[in-house]
Amino acid sequence: MQDVLTPAPLLPRAFLRATGFGAITTPWGVVYALPERIGDAGLAAHEAVHLEQIARMGGARWAVTYLWYLLRYGYRANPLEVEARDRLGVA
């Protein structure tokens, strides 16, 4: 599971540090993570749910839907984030 995490290059790493996130899933199926979070099994499992969503929806549809939900509901209530947390039993 941890192999889904790829060390983030400079720009994604800067974005992650600025936003306080440990990883970001891209619509093309690459998950960039902060180097210090590469061994985080919980983070890897969460991002793997996003990869499953991309496989189910397609990358472009997932990205547009994710952004729409983010604008409409915010991060915590974004239904795609809620699904990822629910599937892992995280509140």
HUDA-V117028 format. One record per pair of residues at least 12 apart in sequence whose C-alpha atoms are under 10 Angstrom apart, sorted by the first residue. I is the first residue (numbers start at 1). GAP is how many residues later the second one is. Records with the same first field share a line. If there is no record, write none. Layout:
BEGIN
I = GAP / GAP
END
This chain:
BEGIN
1 = 38 / 39 / 40 / 41 / 42 / 43 / 44 / 45 / 46 / 47
2 = 35 / 36 / 37 / 38 / 39 / 40 / 41 / 42 / 43 / 45 / 46
3 = 28 / 35 / 36 / 38 / 41 / 45
4 = 21 / 25 / 26 / 27 / 28 / 29 / 34 / 37 / 39 / 40 / 41 / 43 / 44 / 47
5 = 18 / 19 / 20 / 25 / 26 / 27 / 28 / 29 / 30 / 32 / 33 / 34 / 35 / 36 / 38 / 39 / 40 / 42 / 43
6 = 17 / 18 / 24 / 25 / 26 / 27 / 28 / 29 / 31 / 32 / 38
7 = 16 / 24 / 25 / 26 / 27 / 28 / 29 / 30 / 31
8 = 14 / 15 / 16 / 22 / 23 / 24 / 25 / 26 / 27 / 30
9 = 23 / 24 / 25 / 26
10 = 24
12 = 12 / 20 / 21 / 22
13 = 19 / 20 / 21 / 22
14 = 20
15 = 19
16 = 16 / 17 / 18
17 = 17
21 = 12 / 13
22 = 12 / 13 / 14 / 15 / 16 / 18 / 21 / 22
23 = 12 / 14 / 15 / 20 / 21 / 23 / 24
24 = 23 / 26
25 = 21 / 22 / 23 / 24 / 25 / 26 / 29 / 38
26 = 21 / 24 / 25 / 28 / 33 / 34 / 36 / 37
27 = 23 / 24 / 26 / 27 / 28 / 31 / 32 / 33 / 34 / 35 / 36 / 37 / 39
28 = 23 / 26 / 27 / 30 / 31 / 32 / 35
29 = 18 / 19 / 21 / 22 / 23 / 25 / 26 / 29 / 30
30 = 17 / 21
31 = 13 / 16 / 17 / 19 / 20
32 = 15
33 = 14
42 = 46 / 48
45 = 39 / 40 / 42 / 43
46 = 35 / 37 / 38 / 39 / 40 / 41 / 42 / 44
47 = 34 / 37
48 = 36
49 = 31 / 32 / 34 / 35 / 36 / 38 / 39
50 = 12 / 16 / 30 / 31 / 33 / 34
52 = 32
53 = 27 / 30 / 31
62 = 18
65 = 13 / 14 / 15
66 = 12 / 13 / 14 / 15
69 = 12
76 = 15
END
